[in-house]
Amino acid sequence: MTAEPLPVPPTRAFHVAPDEVGERLDRFLAKHLPDRSRSGLSRLIENGRVKVSGKVPTKAGHALRANDEVIVE
């Protein structure tokens, strides 16, 4: 019997709109991924599963800037 591979969650990408500039990363993600809890999103950020314009932020309170691209793995 062979084990089934675990499903890989899809990568999601978002662009920061002008009215979202300055918003906290965790709040931004909660708005765009309403099926996930804020604590779960914070864990993704802390575990390096979220990138902002190619960089891995270290805090959920990271302030977003104009033209940032947010990628969630």
CORCORKA-V139403 format. One record per helix or strand of 3 or more residues. SS is the DSSP state (hx for helix, st for strand). FROM is the first residue (numbers start at 0). TO is the last residue. If there is no record, write none. Layout:
# CORCORKA-V139403
<<SS;FROM;TO> <SS;FROM;TO>>
This chain:
# CORCORKA-V139403
<<st;11;14> <hx;17;19> <hx;24;31> <hx;37;45> <st;49;51> <st;68;71>>
